[in-house]
Every structure is written in structure tokens, then in C-alpha cells.
Amino acid sequence: MMDCAFANLDAAGFLQIWQHFDADDNGYIEGKELDDFFRNMLKQLGPEDTITEERVQQTKTRFMSAYDVTADGRLQIQELANMILPEDENFLLIFRREAPLDNSVEFMKIWRKYDADSSGYISAVELKGFLKDLFLQQKRNIPSSKLDEYTDTMMKIFDKNNDGRLDLNDLARILALQENFLLQFKMDASSKLERKRDFEKIFAHYDVSKTGALEGPEVDGFVKDMMELVKPSISGVDLDKLREVLLRHCDVNKDGKIQKSELALCLGVKLKP
């Protein structure tokens, strides 16, 4: 059924479908939008007078059970792509990972690599380089014209303020970065023991290299998640400014790293009994 409804669909056509049915531009097709999508799909397959509300709901249930991977009753862009794009046109498959991207440190490594001019944003040229590398990693030879098409489509989908570049939040959506790690902790933990226990978990999460100090993208990841607790939409420029502030106040020995004891002192956590 799905193959017939979306035969010969390419990236540009997929973009039109996504933008049409994600009517409120919140990054999901949900609620009435979802019903409209499946109703439209049935219209392409047969006479309109055969389409009943019951048939729409049955079709929705069938396909959502197969493609709604997150089981939240709505379609993310990757889920819709898996549903309607032919495999050789599904450029979003290059973002599929064996393990989910669940640590902002790994995310910031990617950000720093492809924000090549350190502008605090990913330009179309930098995004094209990122996509090209991902295709090469998967041993897929993509013609330059297709790479241009995919880059243009990605910018139109994820560049929410239409300024021709991607910020931190845009790239986080593309890479399906998991929920902010710090959201699980109470920042106003009542007891010293509770605060110390939370601090140990937090430091271990960001100390990916297990050196006992945060450096480079480890500092970036921690700063990103801290900022997002008070300001949901942040830019690379915002992050760089707060990173400087954090290092200035916490990096006591001025080695460009934040030792565990230094961060504890900054956060008012007593490590020793």
C-alpha cells in the first residue's frame, strides 16, 4: 500500500509532504495532522467515497505500530522517512546509529568538528561536508547533485529561523540527541549526602575519558546541558561565552581543564566526609 501511494518519491517531494502535514511546525506529525496524513494517503490509493473514518483509523493503527519506534503516538521526521521514502532515497538513514546518541559530550565532538570556522553555527557548506562524511562512512557513493539536494532539504527542514545556518538545537534534532541528562537530578537536593551522590553521577557521565577532569568536548557537553536547564534554545555563541565563564571561575590551576575537585568547589559540593 505505502509503495503505491509514494512511488518515486525523492528528498524534495518528502520535504513538501513533511512541511504540509507538520502544520504547526513543531517537529512532529500528530493528532489531527496524523489523521489528515493517512486520509490523504488513502485518497491516492482509491475512490474518495470509499474512505471512512474507521478505515482511516485502522490504517493509522497498522502503520503506527510498525513505524512509530518511540511509541509516542506521533511521527518524527526519521520515522516518516522510514515509512514513505524508498531506501535508496532515504538520506535520513545515514543518521541511524547502532546505539542512540545519549551523551552531549559525543554530540559536542561532532559539533566542534563540523563548525569548522568556529562561528557557533553550521553553515550549508559545513552541513554538506558532514553529510558527505556520513555517506562515505557507510560506503555510499552519492553524486554531487544528490548531495546538494539532501543538504538543501536538511536546511529547509531543520533551519527553524530560516537564517541559512543550523544552531546547536537544530543539529540536536537531526541527530536525535537523547533527553538532557541533568533533568533527572534535583538541583536543590536537600541533604549533603544526596548532593554528593548526584554530583558523582553527573561528573562520571561527562568525564567520558575517565581522566578525573573535564576537558574539550566534555566541558562543552556539561555547559550545554547546564544552559538548557534555564534556556531551552541556545546557540553555539551562547555556549562559548558560558564555557569561558565556567573555566574562568572553576579552572583554579589554569590548565584548561576542570578537575573533579574544582567543579565540586564551584558547585558547592563537599567531596570529603
ABEGO torsion letter per residue (X at the ends): XAAAAABGBBAAAAAAAAAAABAAGAGBBBEAAAAAAAAAAAAAABBAAABBAAAAAAAAAAAAAAABAAGAGBBBAAAAAAAABBAAABAAAAABBABBBABAAAAAAAAAAABAAGAGBBBAAAAAAAAAAAAAAAGBBBBAAAAAAAAAAAAAAABAAGAGBBBAAAAAAAAGBBBBAAAABBAABABAAAAAAAAAAAAAAABAAGAGBBBEAAAAAAAAAAAAAABABBBAAAAAAAAAAAAAAABAAGAGBBBAAAAAAAAGBBABX
